[in-house]
């Protein structure tokens, strides 16, 4: 679930025609990309979008700190100041230990990210391979993150062993839970 440079360029071409549209980008998985995929931001691809791009990131994924709830944003100064005002008045701050742990994660050695990425890639490859062996399931190999989005389209309209018709992806997920005890989230969710 990552955009290629050509996809970002095509999106940029549309956005340049709409100067009142802001770009909000979630770069949380920038370090968890696989193979030859090259991570780029939309502002790198089209510098004219820089002043109306808000980039979000954090330590949750690459640094395995999901429960610590530390994120950060970069963007135009006026927007960041407004966000700071809202955050300071409307939400609670992250605990001190989480803040300092995040500083150390961001400034400390980064070599473990490559090791973790290799582990995630091996898991991704195994899961995708196994899903593609399942009758009626197709699963593309994602270029980043650690989620897969298999398709059960070939099973829509088919009957279960009990004679129940699988009429959509939600029904497929319900049947998978009932019959096999496997919980998944349906794609139309």
Buried (B, 14 or more C-beta within 10 A) or exposed (E): EBBEBEEBBEBBEEBEEEEEEBBEBEBBBBBBBBEEBEBBBBBEBBEEBBEBBBBBBBBBBBBEBEEBBBBEBBBBEEBBEEEEEEEEEEEEEBEEEBEEBBEEBBEEEEEEBEEBBEEBBEEBEEBBEEBEEEEEBEBEBBBBBBEBEBBBEEBBEBEBEEEBEBEBBBBBBBBBEEEEEEEBEBBEE
